[in-house]
């Protein structure tokens, strides 16, 4: 199911080969797009017209331009100081197109473009999102991106999904392995070609990935997910996966400058059905520079210090009332 349905043009294009004779996926690629994982409520179908796509792109550009029009003035105590202007954001500017047709969601299954949640799993996600803005007792309670352990959301995956910025990947192939360098936080996925998964008590970051080649495609199966990566939260997507999920990915060169990336998430503990998505990875001349997240990172100490200050101020008010 994951490899079915390639366009005739893509199926006829013959990928160059590595020295080992495998399809050559190497290079630096970007997944940046304004098409999100789930379908916005204003769209009913998977594809839209070029006119609708252009209108979407125009609205998106206007929204980001408006960020820079916010007056440069202070805010009231406790107000939102604003973390970014548009200079720091790079989510992409275009609607994703596959076979020339604009897409309204990365999800192609279920047909409505929405995640098929189980009620209990959605409650767990809601609890996690609540703790993001409510629990500041120690660093272990803060999300992984804040702690510079992995990138925000599901940027490193699997599945590897675009986020607000830093959507570049570098693929390097060798005999027996495929390496994917993820721009944020300079994370590395090592995919073994062949072999078996380790015992279930072995749960590395990003899970355990085993790949093989089918015709023009690299197919990767990942299991044994790390318990700390169950919650994937970003502006562009939010979901919860159990440790027992299985993610199957395929990477298929469909032209000299594009890879069709497909993913299938099979997680009966969190969802009532599998969910399947597609993304286009586009070749880019850009380079990936060091992502020095933790070096000089004063965000986490500042967050915890701010929480302690709020607590002391509340204690002071309480003492004054007694």
Number of C-alpha atoms within 10 A of each C-alpha: 6 15 14 6 8 14 11 9 10 18 15 11 13 14 20 14 12 14 10 11 9 20 22 20 25 16 17 20 24 21 24 25 23 23 27 21 22 19 22 13 10 7 14 13 14 18 17 15 11 14 10 14 21 14 12 18 18 13 12 16 14 11 12 15 14 11 14 13 9 10 7 7 6 9 10 7 7 7 8 9 11 9 6 10 14 12 10 11 13 15 18 21 16 18 23 24 18 14 12 8 15 21 25 28 26 24 26 21 19 14 14 17 25 18 21 16 17 14 11 12 17 16 13 16 19 15 11 19 15 11 14 14 9 10 14 18 11 12 15 9 13 18 23 19 17 17 17 19 16 24 25 23 25 23 28 26 20 23 20 19 24 30 27 19 16 24 24 23 30 19 17 16 19 12 12 12 15 21 17 20 19 24 23 26 21 21 19 19 19 17 20 19 19 14 10 10 16 11 8 11 9 12 17 15 18 23 24 22 26 21 22 20 16 13 12 22 23 21 21 22 20 22 22 23 26 18 15 14 22 16 20 22 23 18 11 17 15 17 19 21 23 19 19 18 19 21 23 21 26 23 22 27 24 23 17 13 13 18 23 19 21 23 26 22 20 19 19 16 16 22 22 14 17 17 21 24 22 23 26 24 23 19 19 14 8 10 13 18 8 10 15 12 17 14 8 7 13 9 12 17 12 11 16 17 13 13 17 14 12 13 12 12 12 12 12 11 11 10 9 8 7 5
